[in-house]
Amino acid sequence: MADELLRYRSEFPILDRTTYLISNSLGAMPQGVYEAMKGYADIWATRGVRAWEERWWMLAAQVGDEIGALMNAAPGSVSTHQNVTTCQAVVASCFDFSGKRNKVVYSDMNFPSVMYFWEAQQACGARVHMVKTEDGITVPLERLLDAIDEQTMLVPVSHVLFRSSYIQDAKAIIEKAHKVGAQVVLDTFQSLGTVPVDVQTLNVDFVCGGVLKWLCGGPGVGYLYVRPDLGKTLQPKFTGWFAHQNAFAFEVGPTRYSEPPFRFMNGTSHIPSLEAARPGLKIIAEVGIERIREKSQRQTSRLLAMAEQRGWRINSPRDTKLRGGTVSIDMSEAEQVCRELLERDILVDYRPKAGVRMAPHFYNKDEELDTAIAAVEEILKTLCRRGV
Ligand SMILES: Cc1ncc(COP(=O)(O)O)c(C=O)c1O
C-alpha cells in the first residue's frame, strides 16, 4: 500500500541528502522556515519597534495555542519558554517547599536536566525521592505510585522516556497524585508529535516539552501547559513584566498577575525561535498525530524485528502500545558504530545505557530503515575483521 505521508518529504530539504532517523533529537527542518526567518527579518527591518504591537507581543501566546491544539489544551493555557528546564523553574516557583509537604517524586529515567534542576531545589527545602529503574527500560509503576504520598508536592516525570522510549502510565500517576493532593508535571518532549497526548482526558496539572524534536520546530521554544483552574490562582515567583496585568504601566511594587498564558511568562519573548517553530507545527497539525502514531508503530516494529533477527540487544519495549517513536538498539562497539553511521550520512545518535537510537518520523521511507540496519551490519563486520 502506498505511504501517503511520503508526500511531505519534499518539504524537508535534509531528506534528500541524508538518511534522517534522528527526530527524537532534532526534527528535520521544514523548507518553510527559510521564509519564516526572512519574514522575521523583513518585519524587523521595515516595521522596527512597531513589530511588537503589530505581531511580536502576542506571538508567544499564539504559538502556545498552536502547540496546545496538538494536546487538546484550551486556548490560552500554554505559555512558551526557552526550554523544559525553564518550565520546571516556573512551576517550582509557584510552590513553597518549606513545609511538611515538600517531597518531589520522579524516576532516574527522567531527562537529566530535569533531575539536575530538582536536585538543586533541595537547597530550597524540596525533598527528592528518586525511584530507580530495574531493567534500564521501564520505571516500576507500583514503586513510583507508592512513593507518591501525603507529603508529596510535585511529581515531575517524563511521559515517554528519552533513553528507552517506554511510555509511562501517565493516567495512573496523575490519579495517584491527585488522590494524595500532589500535582504532576508531565514532560511530553518525547511524546507530543509522535504519541497522542490529551491533557483534558489525563486531567494533568502541568505539561512541558519543546518543539525541536518530533514537532520539527527548531531550538529555542519550550512550552508549559497549566490546567486552567490552577492557572487562575498560581503565582509564579519566577516572574517578570510579561506576567504583569499592565506591563506598560511600568508600576513599582509587587506584580499584579495577568491571566494565563502571560501569567506564567517572565521577560521578553524569544521571537526568532517562535517564528521558526510555526512551519513545523503547521505540518504536524495537518498530518495529524493519529496518522503519525500509526506509521511510527509500524516502522519502529520493523526496526525492532530487523535488530532482533541479528541478535542485537533491544533497549526499548517490544510491545508497540508501550513504545514511543524511538528504538534503542545496543550492539558491541555501539558508540563507534554510531560514529561510522554518521560518516555515511545516516543520522542517528548514541546514548549510554541505550545504544544507537533510531527514530523514524512520518517522512521516513521503509527503505531508509533497511539501509540503516544493513549499514550497521556491514560496520560490525568490518570492525570484527579489524579485530576491534
Ligand atoms: C524528555 C526530555 N526532556 C527534556 C529534554 C531537554 O530539556 P531542555 O529543554 O531543558 O534542554 C529532552 C531532550 O533534549 C528530553 O528528551
Ligand as a Chemical Component Dictionary entry (heavy atoms), coordinates in Angstrom:
data_LIG
# 
_chem_comp.id                   LIG 
_chem_comp.type                 NON-POLYMER 
_chem_comp.pdbx_formal_charge   0 
_chem_comp.three_letter_code    LIG 
# 
loop_
_chem_comp_atom.comp_id 
_chem_comp_atom.atom_id 
_chem_comp_atom.alt_atom_id 
_chem_comp_atom.type_symbol 
_chem_comp_atom.charge 
_chem_comp_atom.model_Cartn_x 
_chem_comp_atom.model_Cartn_y 
_chem_comp_atom.model_Cartn_z 
_chem_comp_atom.pdbx_ordinal 
LIG C1 C1 C 0 12.246 14.026 27.865 1  
LIG C2 C2 C 0 13.137 15.224 27.670 2  
LIG N1 N1 N 0 13.011 16.283 28.484 3  
LIG C3 C3 C 0 13.780 17.376 28.354 4  
LIG C4 C4 C 0 14.751 17.435 27.370 5  
LIG C5 C5 C 0 15.581 18.674 27.222 6  
LIG O1 O1 O 0 15.426 19.629 28.223 7  
LIG P1 P1 P 0 15.694 21.183 27.930 8  
LIG O2 O2 O 0 14.580 21.645 27.028 9  
LIG O3 O3 O 0 15.674 21.847 29.235 10 
LIG O4 O4 O 0 17.007 21.284 27.244 11 
LIG C6 C6 C 0 14.918 16.350 26.496 12 
LIG C7 C7 C 0 15.940 16.320 25.417 13 
LIG O5 O5 O 0 16.593 17.172 24.982 14 
LIG C8 C8 C 0 14.095 15.216 26.657 15 
LIG O6 O6 O 0 14.225 14.166 25.858 16 
# 
loop_
_chem_comp_bond.comp_id 
_chem_comp_bond.atom_id_1 
_chem_comp_bond.atom_id_2 
_chem_comp_bond.value_order 
_chem_comp_bond.pdbx_ordinal 
LIG C1 C2 SING 1  
LIG C2 N1 SING 2  
LIG C2 C8 DOUB 3  
LIG N1 C3 DOUB 4  
LIG C3 C4 SING 5  
LIG C4 C5 SING 6  
LIG C4 C6 DOUB 7  
LIG C5 O1 SING 8  
LIG O1 P1 SING 9  
LIG P1 O2 DOUB 10 
LIG P1 O3 SING 11 
LIG P1 O4 SING 12 
LIG C6 C7 SING 13 
LIG C6 C8 SING 14 
LIG C7 O5 DOUB 15 
LIG C8 O6 SING 16 
# 
